Amino acid sequence: MTRLSGDRGGRRRRSVRIALAVSAAIAVAAVASAFHQPLRELDPAARQASSEVAGNEVIGIRTFEPPNDLRVDPDLEYGVADDGTVLTLDVCRPPASAIGGTHAAVVSIHGGSWARGDKANADWRNVCLWLASEGFVAASVNYRLVPDAVYPAQIDDVAAAVAWLREPAQLDRFGLDPARIGVFGGSAGGHLAALLGTLGEGPLDVGSRVAAVAELSGPVGLGLPELDADAASDWLRGIVGDFLDCEPGTPDESCPQAIDASPTAWVDPTDPPFFIGHADSEIIPLSQAERLAATLGASAVEADLAIVPGEAHSIGILDEGLRAEVAAFLHAHLD
């Protein structure tokens, strides 16, 4: 495994939008929309078995055996999207014997090309339980999927989940510290985790800001120049185009959401520390992870890049060794 740390230096930051930073605004918008749109559930039934870890090989997160004393609160509603979609998450908690004081929370974001996957499929339920076994309150989030919804629906949803956790009722219910909320994601979920970490600026304990980001195999540079520089596959260009609602190969001037949706475009010195994991020969070009780490480092944001050998992708690389590294990073910045 190769480990790199982002170097520190000055960098004039780009203009940064404030993304969904006020939880009250999210809640009001969701409630108001419910009066104008029929409520509808996300339908995970046909997609729940989908995982970005292909096949049945026991690799990555599949090597984790959860203890029996963890607690799961499934299908908690965290909001209603502006199209009437009811948004839910699962909360995985440490054993009841671990109560006392406050806990850090980690929002867990599944992958699946922004188009499939579910918070409770076997692999992502295992991620949720692993985080709980580390002493965190883990919130495994469902979000709207392509083609029914395109960018920015997905980042709106996961930002709303963070803001929901900061509501007084949830802080009390789960014993959370609002200043100790991090995010973990893989593949498309890694992209959303990274984007959540870089959108907005300033304090990390309000709205949808997070105090730490751990992402694996995220496609984080969605602009055409980056995809061309990385010799991105037709598959990657295709799923990015579907997510952005742009034809693959469309210049950024005609698809401005390609820059809006790229975490590398929003980095500033107030962003949280990052852990970036990637396999050296996987389907997402390694240069995507390297560029994110370099961009963070240029803004004096702590960035640890862990490169592992092989072709495994996302939580397929989350074996015992990498789990220990990610857990140590999250404990260092959330405990």
C-alpha positions, 0 to 999 in steps of 0.5 A, a space after each residue: 500500500 502506498 500512502 501519501 499526505 497532501 502537502 500544504 501551501 497557499 492557493 487562491 480558492 475558486 468561488 464557492 457556493 453554499 450548498 444546503 447549509 441551513 437545515 431549517 431551509 431544507 426542512 421547510 422546502 421538503 415540507 412545503 413540497 409535500 403539499 404539492 407533490 404526491 408522496 412516493 417511496 424509493 423502490 429498492 426492491 429491484 435494486 436492493 441486491 445490487 452492489 458495486 462489488 461484482 460477483 460473490 468473491 469474499 473480498 473487502 467489506 465482505 470479510 467483516 463479521 459483525 458482532 451480534 450486539 449492534 443495534 439497527 433502526 431501519 427505514 427512518 424518514 429523514 425528509 421529503 424531496 421536492 418531487 415528493 420522494 420520501 427519503 429514508 436511512 438506516 441507523 446502526 448503533 453501538 451496543 446498548 452497553 456503550 451508551 454514555 456521553 455523546 457519540 460521533 456520527 458517520 453518514 454512509 453513502 452507497 455506490 452504484 453509478 448514481 443509478 442503483 444500489 440501496 442502503 441495506 443491501 448486504 455489502 452496505 449493511 455490513 459497512 453500516 455495522 462495521 462503523 457501529 462496531 467502531 463506536 460510531 452512530 452510522 446513518 446509511 442513506 438512500 438517495 434518489 437515483 438516475 434516471 428518475 433523478 439527476 444531479 443535483 438531486 443526489 447531493 441535495 438528499 445526502 446533505 439533507 440527511 446530515 442536516 437531519 442528524 443535527 436536528 435537536 430531536 435526533 441529537 437527543 435520540 441518538 446521543 450525537 455531538 453535532 460537531 462530530 459528524 463525518 461521511 463515508 462513501 464508495 464509488 458514486 457514494 465516494 463522489 457524493 461524500 467528497 462533494 459534501 465535504 467540499 461544498 460550502 465553507 466555514 465551520 464544520 459543525 452546522 447545516 450539512 457541513 461535515 468534520 471528516 470525509 473518507 471516500 473510496 474509488 470516487 469519480 471526483 473530476 467530472 469535467 471533460 478535460 479531466 475525463 480526457 486527461 484520465 483516458 476515462 472509459 466509455 463506461 465512465 463517460 456514459 454514467 457521468 453523462 447520465 448523472 449530469 443529464 448531458 451527452 457524453 463528450 459534451 464540452 463543459 461550456 455546454 454542460 456547466 453542471 460537470 464543474 458544479 458536480 466536481 468536488 475538485 472545483 469547490 476545495 477551500 482551506 476551511 474544508 475537512 480532512 480527507 481520507 482517499 482510498 483507491 486501487 491502482 488498476 481499478 475501473 475509476 482512473 487512479 489519477 482522479 484520486 491523485 488529483 483530488 489529493 493534490 487539490 486538497 493539499 494545495 489548499 492546506 487541507 489534510 489529505 491522506 491517499 491510500 493506494 492499494 494494488 489490484 482491480 477491486 473497486 470501492 468497498 471491494 478494497 475495504 479489507 481488514 487492513 484498510 478498515 483499520 486505516 479508515 477507522 483510525 482516520 475517523 477516530 482521529 478527527 471525530 473522537 
